[in-house]
Amino acid sequence: MGGLMAASFVSRLGATRQAADAAERAAWQREAKLGMFVHWGPYSVAGVEASWPILTPNGEITEADYRALPARFNPTLFDPESWIDLARKAGQRYMVFTAKHHDGFCMFDSDYTDYKITRTPYGKDIVRRLSDACHANRMDLGLYYSPPDMNHPGYRDTSKLSAANYRGEPARAEWPLYLEYMGLQLHELLTKYGPVAEVWFDAVDPDTQARYDGQRFVDEVRRLQPAALVNNRLGVPGDFVTPEQFIPKAIPVKGIRMDSPDHSAADRQAIQVPRHEDFQPWEACMTINDTWAYRGKDRNFKSVDTLIRSMVEIISRGGNFLLDVGPQPDGRIQPEFAERLEAMGKWVHANAAAIYGSTYGPIQGEPQYRTTVRGASVYAFVMDSAATEIQVRGLHNPVASARLVATGKPVAFKAASEGIRIAMSKELWSEGIPVIELRA
């Protein structure tokens, strides 16, 4: 593998505990760049999306049938080491696992509910098995935890169908009991399963997240796992923001909301290349097809080329790419996902020096290429397969050398006004999207 291997979150833990500020907490995430998101639960048995079929029903499954799925959930082929191996092949250096989704089902052995994995035919604590394997194999692990909980009577009146009140009922007298339940479960997740790289909260209604008294839970994460990152979905600022199923059109900066891909033209122009202190760390989460959970009917798979191009767009703007898989009911990751991840990983490993530990490049908005920077090197990712030549302008220092990262071969260039010109031969495309290292 090219490039510098990043020290893992676990190996940095001691130093980070001594200086648990935002920059130190984020160091491992900046290095890692690529992660695997995992949405998995009894809903995979029915081949439906996680939770949403009972929140916004479409006739696919009744709530009663959905609630009965745990009795059929027995993933006897679950092998956490195989997940880790696939993530490594894909170039992904961390995982984020759904410990509890909106339906309230817990994939860990919580003491505070019977709606959990250890009450299924499988009977084992999935989070325990996965966390033990991740720590043994030096794969950083983050945990997804949903504040909404369709199963808890403190969150909503459970005598009604979820669709009637899935946004929760904080005005009811039972609401403080639900917040206490959240606190107890977070304590379990943050004290029983070893180091947690990030805590990934989620919500069903972004405009009402503050109802959860978010700072209370962020403070609890800081107390119990001071090295862990926290995302921005509890109604209070977190360590990073989480655009979902879209890529920001420009480098995110602090103070500009990331709820949708629609930023004004003025905003995009103003935030092309921000100062380091203004940059907003971010992590884009996306699916390989159109569904977060396993859904055999969903055959709309993104191509390997599309996934690589999405990754390049993300890292060229300083972000992380959290790419989702929904394992099958038996615990295996479906072949269509595995094939794409492995093919993407071959390109990633060949171009690792331009990816891991990089940040947004000094040239933004060029239609033919994207840039990242790491140390003294600027990397140009050529995106336009029809280009016969690219012109690189706007670098701070004159270019003294250029090489193709995947092969190490020198790349010829000519001096031009305010930069250089590079002729794009077919040979440069022999290893896929060309990545060219430029050094002064």
Order of alpha helices (4+ residues) and beta strands (2+ residues): alpha-alpha-beta-alpha-alpha-alpha-alpha-beta-alpha-beta-alpha-alpha-beta-alpha-beta-alpha-beta-alpha-beta-alpha-beta-beta-beta-beta-beta-beta-beta-beta
